Amino acid sequence: MEKLSPLQRISACVIATNFFAINLFVIITSLIQENSAYWVVDNILYTANVSKDGRILNENATRVNVFDLSEKEVKNLLSIIDNINS
């Protein structure tokens, strides 16, 4: 295996740092956007925002059309339902 030059080492460190920063940004962004609560009443799925202190703002609740959910939202919802049922 060939030794890397100092410039190649620096380049590798910069690339690794960029990958780490991008992944961290994506994780933080997804955590910030995960501010919705879901619940079921009379077989109807509702959603509402969650405040920064963790309260569900149910006065602004809306009915959810499950066919309009993203794949990520469906996975999260199924995970919650599976945990409730177990």
C-alpha positions in Angstrom: 0.0 0.0 0.0 1.3 3.4 -1.0 1.8 6.2 1.6 -0.3 9.3 1.2 1.4 12.6 0.6 0.6 15.4 3.1 -1.7 17.1 0.5 -3.6 13.8 0.1 -3.9 13.4 3.9 -5.3 17.0 4.2 -7.7 16.3 1.4 -8.9 13.1 3.0 -9.5 14.9 6.3 -11.4 17.7 4.6 -13.6 15.3 2.8 -14.3 13.2 5.9 -15.1 16.4 7.8 -17.5 17.5 5.1 -19.3 14.1 5.2 -19.6 14.4 8.9 -20.9 17.9 8.8 -23.5 17.0 6.1 -24.7 14.0 8.1 -24.9 16.1 11.2 -26.9 18.7 9.4 -29.3 16.1 8.0 -29.8 14.6 11.4 -30.4 17.9 13.2 -32.8 19.0 10.4 -34.8 15.8 10.6 -35.0 16.1 14.4 -36.3 19.7 14.2 -38.9 18.7 11.6 -40.2 15.8 13.7 -42.5 18.0 15.7 -45.8 16.3 14.9 -48.1 14.2 17.1 -50.5 11.6 15.7 -53.5 10.0 17.4 -56.6 8.0 16.4 -60.2 8.8 17.4 -63.1 6.9 16.0 -60.8 5.3 13.4 -59.7 8.7 12.1 -56.1 9.7 12.2 -55.3 13.2 13.4 -52.1 15.2 13.6 -51.0 18.4 15.4 -47.8 20.3 16.1 -45.9 19.8 19.3 -44.6 22.9 21.1 -41.0 23.3 22.1 -41.9 22.3 25.7 -43.5 19.1 24.5 -47.2 20.1 24.6 -49.5 18.9 21.8 -51.2 21.8 20.2 -54.4 20.0 19.6 -56.5 23.1 18.9 -54.9 23.1 15.4 -55.4 19.4 14.9 -56.2 18.2 11.3 -57.4 14.9 9.8 -54.6 13.0 8.1 -55.1 11.4 4.7 -52.7 8.5 5.1 -52.3 8.2 1.3 -50.6 11.6 1.4 -48.0 10.7 4.0 -44.3 10.4 3.0 -42.6 7.1 3.3 -40.7 8.4 6.4 -44.0 9.4 8.1 -45.6 6.0 7.3 -42.6 4.2 8.9 -42.7 6.4 12.0 -46.4 5.9 12.3 -46.2 2.1 11.9 -43.4 2.0 14.5 -45.5 3.9 17.0 -48.5 1.5 16.3 -46.3 -1.5 16.6 -44.9 -0.3 20.0 -48.4 0.4 21.3 -49.6 -3.1 20.3 -46.7 -5.0 21.9 
